[in-house]
Amino acid sequence: MMDYFQVEPPIRQAAEQAQAQCKPGFDAIEKTIERNQQKMLYSFTKNRVSETHFVPTTGYGYGDRGRETLDRVLADAWGAEDAMIRHNFVSGTHALTVALFGVLRPGDRVLCVTGLPYDTLHNVVGLGENNNGSLAEFGIQFDVLALSAEGKIDQNHMCEKLRTGNYKMIYIQRSRGYTLRPSISVREISFTAEKACEINKKIIVMVDNCYGEFVETIEPTQAGADLIAGSLIKNPGGGIASTGGYIAGKENLVAQCAYRLTTPGSGREIACTGFHNRELFMGLFNAPHVTGEALKTAEFTAALFGCLGFETSPGVGELRTDIITSIKLGTPEALIAFCRGIQRGAPVDSFVTPEPWDMPGYENQVIMAAGAFTMGASIELSADAPLREPYAVWVQGGLNFHSAKIGVLLAAQALFDGGFIH
């Protein structure tokens, strides 16, 4: 296997041990892939997807059959009343922002029950240094509830807050972001939604679903969430979508989001899709399989670096509810070396040397390794982290496990070369 890449014998031996540890996890992942691929195929056949749905549209895009059918395919696959999948969402943060501004009004209050949201959302909700155009500027209050000591949603504290505060929405970030907490399972989302609705039947349960799509056999919209949003250059784009995002959930809420994305009155009736429809359909269809490859990469990463003496989360064999594995590396030098190793195993820009930089939307310098066919596509093998304690790195993606495995081994080799593995 290593005929083409220089990997020292100690790393190879650890890789063999790690691969053996991964078998139970890989078997479980295969079952999840099979289930999710089956429901995706069923949704395609149910909605009679045909070649005519790939025809490009221009201008206003009135009567774009491809756009309308794609929305229905996504909604049916995820058990949602409605969905809106668009190439002109520029990021997951953009889709989340449209959803928040679409359904919230001045004077509303939001309770985020999963701790501080991801860095790029701070300025959106009014928690950052630059709150120009934020929810706060529109008189919408965004409160943050810390997780329990175990990294779970604090159900009792949440219920107390909901009883004493007039909240319109609870907000759940499914993935861990740049923290070491566990990601949130669909089961925990379901329980949280049920508890919240017991107190306020009208409350909106919104989920940031980034990195979590197709990781489990059901989505939050099938377990009590009223609204979810995410990015197509993560799991649901299948490594084929070159841009875009989605919003799915209750029909009336998705309609409000459509009015925010375009204009009140026009909503989802306009927006040409250009030449994007084919790649969006193909990416969505392949997403369950590609997500499975990313999950295998995550499981192997945890196993390998566990064997090498590093603390990982989740550990090998632990429940996975997103595609991310975090590794505590301990020093900025080790963190930088790891990312440079990942970059060497990329199919694109493998010769580039990642450097920490002041990335817009982040409070600390960030280093990112991502030699991807689509810029920033974290369904492709990538690793990134802010340069701050405890100098952990977050690894995600892998279009196919066999290639991604080499990238992970080269990251271990870079640590070995730098003297961080003895």
N, C-alpha and C positions, 0 to 999 in steps of 0.2 A: 504493500500500500504506500510505503514511504519512499519509493524509488525516485520520486520527483522532488521531494521536500526534505530538508534536513531536520530530523527530529531525533534527539538523543535517546539511547536505550532506556534510561530511567523513565522518560516520558512515555515511551511506547509501552513499557510494562504497566505503568499506571493506567494507560488507555485500555489495555486488555482487561485489567481488573475492573475498570469502570464499565466497559461494555457488558461484562457478565452481570454486573449489578443492575443494569438497565432492563434486563429481559422482562421482569414482571410489569414494569412501567410501560415498556413498548407494547406489550400485549394489551394493556388497558387502553393505550392511545389508539391502537388499531380498531378496537371496538367503537370508540368514540368517532373516529373518522368514518367508519362504515355507516353508523347511524346518521351522522350529519350529511354525508354524501347522498344517502338514500332520500332524505327529506328535501335536499336541494334538487335532485333529479325529479322528484315528484312535483315540486313547485314549478319547474320548467315545463314539464309535460302538461300539468293542469292548466297552465296559462298559455299553452299552444305557441311557445316561442318558435319563431320561424325566421328565415333569411330576411324577410321584409322588415323585421324589427331592427336590423342593422343599418338601414338606409340613412345616410346623413341628412340633417335638416339645418337650415340657416335662418338668419333673421330672428323673428319672434318665436319661431318654433311651434306655431299653432298646430295642433293635431299630430304631435310627434308620437306615433304609436309605440315606437321603441321605448321612449322615456316612460310612457304610461304603463307599459307591460313590465318593464324592469322594476318599477315601484311595486307592482302587484306581486311579482316573483319574490322580492325581498320580504314583503309583508306576510305572504303565505308561509314562507320558509320559517319565519320567526314567530308565527302565531300572533301577529300584530293586526290591528284593525286597518292600519295604513302605514305607508312608508314613503320616503322621498330620498332617492339616491341621485346625486348630482355631481358632475365633473367640476362644477365651478365652486364647490367648497374647497378652499385652499389648504385646509388642514383640519385635524380633529378639533382643535381649539376653535376654529371658525364655526364648525357645525354645532359645537356646544354653545357658542356665543349666540348664534342665530336661535337656537332652541330656548335659551334663557330669556333673551329679549323678546322672543315671539310670544311667550305665554305669561311673562311677568309684567306688572304695571306699577307706576309710581305708588309708593306706600306699601307694597308687598314685602313680605319677609321670607327669607330662605334659611333653612337650617341644614348645613352640610354636616352629615353625621359620620364622616370618615376622616376627620382631621383636616389639616390644611390641604387644599387642592394642589394639583400640579402647578409648577412655577409659572407656566405661560398663562394660566388662568387668573393669577393674582390681580393683574391690571384690569382684567375684564370685570371682576366682581367687586373691585374697590379695596383690595388688600395690598396693592403695590405702591411703589413710589410715584408712578405716573397713572393717575386715575381718570385722565381725560377721556370722556365718553364711556366710563364704566357704569355698572349698575348703580353704584353709590351716587354718581352724579345725577342719575334719574330718580333718586329717592327710594331706591330698592335696597333693603338691608340684607346683608349676607353674613350670617352667624356661623361660627365654626365650633363643632363639638368634638372634643378629643376622643380618640379610641380608648378602649379599656387597656389595662396593662398587658393583656394577651393579644392585643392587636385586633380585637373584634369591635363591632359596633356596640356602644354602651346603651343597651336597650332601655334600662331603667332611667338613666339620665335623659335620654331622648324623650321618653314619655313625659317626664317632668317638664321639660322645655315645651313640648307640644301642648300640654295642659295649661301652662301659664302664658304662653306667647301665641299671638295670632299669626301662625305661619301658613303660607300658601303652598310651600313646596319643601320636601326634604330632598337633599341632593346626595347622591352616593357615587363616589369615585371607585370603580371596581378594581383598577390596577393600583399598584403601590406607589407609582411615581418614583421620585428620588428619595424614598424612605425604605427602611428594612422591615416594615410591617407586612403581614400576609396580604395577598390580594383577597377580594371579597367574593365568596361563592354565590352562585345563583340561589342556593338554599338559604343563605343568610340574607340575601336581598329580599327573598320571599317572606321570610319571618319578619324582617324590618317593615316591609310594606303592610303586612297584616296588622302589626302592632300600631303603626301610625294611623291606619284607616279606622281602627277601633276608636281612636280618639277624635279623628276628624275625617269623616267620610269623603269630603271634597278635596282633601289634600292631594297634591300632585307628587308622585314619586318619580324623580328623574335620575337616570343612571348614565354616568360617563362610562361607556362600554368599551373604550379603547383597550386593545390587547386581549380582550376577553372573548371575542366572537369565535364561535365554533370550538372553544376549548372544552365546554361541557355539552351535553346532548340537548339542553334547552337553553334559551336565551331569557334575559330578564323580562321581556315582554310576555313571556309565557308563565311568569311567576310573580305578577303583581306590579311590575313597573309600568307607569303610564307613558313614559317618554324615555327613549335612549338615543344616543348619538355617538358617532365615531368617525374614523378616517378610513378611506379606501386604500391608502398606501401602508396600512397595517393589515390585519387578518382578512377582512372581507373583500379586498381587492385581489387576493390570490397571487400577488406578485406580478400581475398583468396590468391592472389599472395604473395609469401613469399619474393620476391625481384624483381628487374628489373626496366626498364624504357622504354620510347618510344621517337621516333622522327617522325614527320609527316609533309607533305607539298608537295611542288613541286617535281616532280620526279627527276629532275637533281640535286637538292640540297640534297635530301635524299640519292642519290647515292654517292655524295661526302662525306656525313657523314658516310656512310657504309665503304668507303675506309679508313676513319680515324679510325673507330672502329676496323676493322680487318687490311687489307692491301690493298694498291692500286693494282688493278687487280683482287683481290679475292672478296672484298666487302662483299655483303650479300650472296654470294654463299656458304660460309662456316659458321660454328658455330653450333655445335650440341646443341640440346635443352635438352638432358638428359631426366629426368622425369618431366620437368616443363610444358610441353605443356597443359596438362589437367587443371592444376591450372590457367594458364594464360587465356585459353579460358573461364573457368568457372568464373574467377574473372572479366574479361571484360564484360561477359554477365550480371553479377549481379551488375556491377558498377552503372548503373543509379538508381537502387533501394537503394543501400547502400548510395550513395551520398545524396539521398533524406532524409534518416534517419539522416545523419550528418547535413543536412540543418535544419531539425526540431529541432535537439539538439541545433544548433546555435541560432535559433529563440527563443527557450525557455530560453536559457542562457541569452540572451539580455533582455527578458521580466522579468525574475526573478530578475536579478541584477539591472535592472532599478527600479523595485518595492522596492528594498532594498536601493535605494539612490545612486547607483554608475553610473558613466558615461560609456556607452557602445557604441561600434561602430562595425557594424551598430546597430541602435536602433531597437526595435521591430517594425515590419511593414515597415521598410526601404528596399530599393532594395538591394538584395544580389547577388554578382557576384563571391564570393568564399565561402568556408565553415567555415570561421574564424570569431569569435567574439572577440574583444578586450575589456578588462575591466580595467579602471583606478582604482588601489587599493590604491595608494598614499604613501605607505611605504614598505620597504623591508620585514618587519615582516608580513604585511598583504599578500604580494605576496607569501611568503614562506608558510604561513598557508593555503592559497587557494590551492596551488599545492599539499600540503599534504592531503587536503580533497579530491581532485580529485583522488589521488592515492588510497585512502581508498575505493573508489567505482569501482576499476578496477577488472576484473575477474582474472587477473594474477598479482602476486606480490603485492596484496593489503596491505600486512603487512610491506612493505618496506617504509622507510621514505626518501623522496627526499631531497637532499642537493644541494646547489649551488656548481658548480665546474668549473674549467678552461677547457672548452670544446674546442677541436681542431677546428680551423676555425672561432672562435668568439672572439671579442675584449674585452668583459666583461664576468664575471662569469655568467653562465646560470643555471637555475633550470628547470628541466623537470619532469613532472608527466606523466607516460605512462606505465600503466600495460597492455601490449598488447600481443596478441598471436604472433605477428611478431614484432621483436625489431625495434623501431623507426617508426612504422606504424601510421602516423597521420590521417589515415582514421578511426582508432580506437580512442576512446575518449582519448584526451591528452590535456595537458596545459603546456606551457613553456614560458620563458621570460628571457632576460638578466637583471641582477640586476643593473639597472640604471634608472634615472628619465625618465618618471613620475611613475615608478614602476607599469606599466601596465602588464597584462597577456594576452596571446593569447590562446584561447580555440578552439579546432577543433575536428572533428571526432564524432564517435558514430555509431557502426555497427548496433545497433538497438536503437531506441529512448527511449524505456521503460527502458532499462538498463542504458543508458547514462544519462537519467534524474536523476536517483538516484545518480550517480557520481557528477552531478552538484549540487544537493541538499546537498550532504555531504561536498562539497566545501563551500557552504553557511554556513553550520553548523560549520565548522572549523573557519570561520570568526566570527561567533556568540560566539563560545567558547573562542576565543582570545580577545573578547571585541572590535572587529572592526565593529560590527553591533550592534546598540543600539535600 
